[in-house]
Amino acid sequence: MSIASSSWTSTRENTFFEKIFAYFRFREFSADVADNIAQTKKEYDEAVPSLVKALVSDVKELFTPKGQSIRGSLTSIIQDWYASLKDTTIQHLFANSENQILDLMKTITNDEVTFTQRLAKAVTALRVEDWNEGTVGTFIKDLTVFKETVEEYNSQILDESASADTYKLITTNSEGMEVVKTFNRSEYSTRAKLLYNEITNAIDEMGQSITEQEKRQILIEILEKLC
């Protein structure tokens, strides 16, 4: 190593240590800075587990029926809430991330930490490690909206099978069991109309080069992926 390189490295290291002492408000060198560094590292290491623990409590409170005290594990509270939903609600395709969250709840285990981390990701699209001070509030608000949306739909008296504005898709899974999904008819946006025209034009251009059965199968497989 050259003298110039060694001098530059030494200067950089000195600047680094000066910044550390300044950060912890030491006016001069002190071995006590090591304790401050250790405490800071401990706080960072415990940040995510502490956050997840707090989120578990928040989710338990949110999904406990009003007027009841919070009792039992997060798993049992979520299972009870999920069990209160009608089959038509579970089968319904909601507009946002509701179905993804419902799928998480359907497969919840006794591992509350993993479930909460996955729930946090599904609601906010961010891992808890990437959250900031405002994300906690956003998570609670959006999860509350999810709960209210699902419960409002669940409480509807209207029979979907009699509604002209509802679609029902019935498919068979690999185990031979019927899978029913329902979703509401909605108005087309300008871009949605463009997509519709492009799809119908693409089908028309194929003409007789593929069979009607192949056309139907392609459309159904695309729809299944969206469901």
C-alpha positions in Angstrom: 0.0 0.0 0.0 1.3 3.5 -0.9 1.9 6.2 1.6 -0.9 8.3 -0.1 -3.4 5.4 0.0 -2.5 4.7 3.7 -3.0 8.4 4.6 -6.4 8.5 2.8 -7.6 5.4 4.6 -6.4 6.7 8.0 -8.2 10.0 7.4 -11.4 8.2 6.4 -11.3 6.0 9.5 -10.7 9.1 11.7 -13.6 10.9 10.2 -15.8 7.8 10.7 -14.9 7.6 14.4 -15.4 11.3 14.8 -18.9 11.0 13.5 -19.7 8.1 15.9 -18.6 10.2 18.9 -20.5 13.2 17.6 -23.6 11.1 17.1 -23.6 9.9 20.7 -22.7 13.5 21.8 -19.2 12.7 23.1 -17.0 15.7 23.0 -13.8 13.6 23.3 -12.7 10.0 23.0 -14.4 7.6 25.5 -14.6 3.9 25.8 -18.2 4.4 26.9 -19.2 4.8 23.3 -19.0 1.0 23.0 -22.0 0.7 25.4 -24.0 3.2 23.3 -23.3 1.3 20.2 -24.3 -2.0 21.8 -27.5 -0.5 23.1 -28.3 0.9 19.6 -27.7 -2.4 18.0 -29.9 -4.1 20.5 -32.7 -1.7 19.8 -32.5 -2.2 16.1 -32.4 -6.0 16.5 -35.5 -5.9 18.7 -37.4 -3.4 16.6 -39.1 -5.9 14.2 -40.0 -8.5 16.9 -41.5 -5.7 19.1 -43.4 -4.2 16.1 -44.9 -7.6 15.2 -45.9 -8.3 18.8 -47.7 -4.9 18.9 -49.4 -5.7 15.6 -50.6 -9.1 16.9 -52.4 -7.2 19.8 -53.8 -4.7 17.3 -55.2 -7.3 15.0 -56.7 -9.3 18.0 -58.5 -6.2 19.2 -59.8 -5.4 15.7 -61.3 -8.8 15.1 -62.7 -9.4 18.5 -66.5 -8.8 18.4 -67.6 -5.5 19.8 -68.6 -5.7 23.5 -66.4 -8.7 24.1 -63.1 -8.8 26.0 -60.0 -9.9 24.1 -59.6 -13.6 24.9 -57.7 -16.4 23.2 -55.0 -16.5 20.7 -54.8 -14.5 17.4 -55.3 -17.8 15.6 -58.6 -18.6 17.4 -59.9 -15.0 17.0 -59.2 -15.0 13.2 -60.7 -18.5 12.8 -63.9 -17.5 14.6 -64.2 -14.4 12.4 -63.6 -16.3 9.2 -66.0 -19.0 10.3 -68.7 -16.4 10.6 -68.6 -15.6 6.9 -71.1 -17.1 4.5 -69.9 -19.3 1.7 -71.1 -16.8 -0.8 -68.8 -14.1 0.8 -65.8 -16.4 0.7 -66.5 -17.2 -2.9 -66.9 -13.6 -3.9 -64.2 -11.8 -5.8 -63.7 -8.4 -4.2 -62.2 -5.4 -5.9 -59.0 -5.0 -4.0 -56.7 -7.3 -1.9 -59.6 -8.8 0.2 -59.4 -12.2 -1.4 -55.6 -12.4 -0.7 -56.2 -11.6 2.9 -59.1 -14.0 3.2 -56.8 -16.8 1.8 -54.2 -16.0 4.5 -56.9 -16.3 7.2 -58.2 -19.5 5.8 -54.8 -21.1 6.2 -53.8 -19.5 9.5 -51.7 -21.7 11.8 -50.5 -21.3 15.4 -47.5 -19.4 14.2 -48.9 -15.9 14.9 -45.6 -14.1 14.0 -45.5 -15.5 10.5 -49.2 -14.9 9.9 -48.9 -11.3 11.1 -45.9 -10.6 8.9 -47.7 -12.1 5.9 -50.9 -10.1 6.7 -48.8 -6.9 7.0 -47.3 -7.6 3.6 -50.7 -8.3 2.0 -52.3 -5.2 3.4 -49.5 -2.7 2.9 -47.4 -4.3 0.1 -44.4 -3.8 2.3 -42.4 -6.1 4.6 -42.5 -5.0 8.2 -38.7 -4.5 7.9 -39.4 -1.7 5.4 -42.1 0.1 7.4 -41.7 3.7 8.7 -43.6 5.6 11.4 -46.6 6.1 9.2 -47.0 2.6 8.0 -48.5 1.3 11.2 -51.4 3.7 11.0 -51.9 2.9 7.3 -52.0 -0.9 8.1 -54.6 -0.5 10.8 -56.7 1.8 8.7 -56.6 -0.4 5.6 -57.2 -3.6 7.6 -60.2 -2.0 9.2 -61.5 -1.1 5.7 -61.0 -4.7 4.6 -63.0 -6.0 7.6 -65.8 -3.5 7.1 -66.0 -4.3 3.3 -66.2 -8.0 3.9 -68.7 -7.8 6.7 -70.9 -5.4 4.8 -71.0 -7.8 1.9 -71.6 -10.7 4.2 -74.6 -9.0 5.8 -76.4 -8.4 2.5 -79.7 -10.2 2.3 -79.8 -10.1 -1.5 -79.4 -13.6 -3.0 -76.6 -13.3 -5.6 -78.0 -16.1 -7.7 -81.1 -13.8 -8.4 -79.0 -10.8 -9.2 -78.6 -9.7 -12.9 -75.4 -7.8 -11.9 -73.5 -10.8 -10.6 -71.3 -13.4 -12.3 -70.7 -16.8 -11.0 -67.7 -18.9 -12.2 -67.6 -22.6 -11.3 -64.5 -24.6 -12.0 -63.1 -28.0 -10.8 -59.7 -28.1 -9.1 -57.1 -30.9 -9.3 -58.9 -32.9 -6.6 -62.1 -32.9 -8.5 -63.9 -30.4 -6.2 -66.0 -27.6 -7.4 -64.6 -24.1 -6.8 -67.2 -21.3 -7.0 -66.2 -17.7 -7.4 -68.6 -14.7 -7.8 -68.0 -11.1 -8.7 -70.2 -8.1 -9.5 -70.7 -6.5 -12.9 -69.0 -3.1 -13.1 -68.9 -0.2 -15.5 -66.0 -0.2 -18.0 -63.4 2.5 -17.8 -61.9 3.9 -21.0 -58.8 1.6 -20.8 -61.0 -1.4 -20.0 -63.0 -0.8 -23.1 -59.7 -0.6 -25.1 -58.7 -4.0 -23.6 -62.1 -5.5 -24.4 -61.8 -4.4 -28.1 -58.2 -5.7 -28.4 -59.2 -9.1 -27.0 -62.3 -9.4 -29.3 -60.2 -8.3 -32.3 -57.5 -10.8 -31.5 -60.1 -13.6 -31.3 -61.7 -12.5 -34.6 -58.3 -12.4 -36.4 -57.7 -16.0 -35.4 -60.7 -17.0 -37.4 -60.8 -20.7 -38.0 -57.1 -21.2 -37.3 -58.1 -22.4 -33.8 -61.3 -24.0 -32.7 -64.1 -22.4 -30.7 -63.3 -24.8 -27.9 -59.7 -23.6 -27.8 -60.9 -20.0 -27.8 -63.1 -20.7 -24.8 -60.4 -22.6 -23.0 -57.9 -19.8 -23.4 -60.4 -17.2 -22.0 -61.4 -19.4 -19.1 -57.7 -20.1 -18.2 -57.0 -16.4 -18.2 -60.1 -15.8 -16.1 -59.1 -18.5 -13.6 -55.7 -16.8 -13.1 -57.5 -13.5 -12.4 -59.7 -15.3 -9.8 
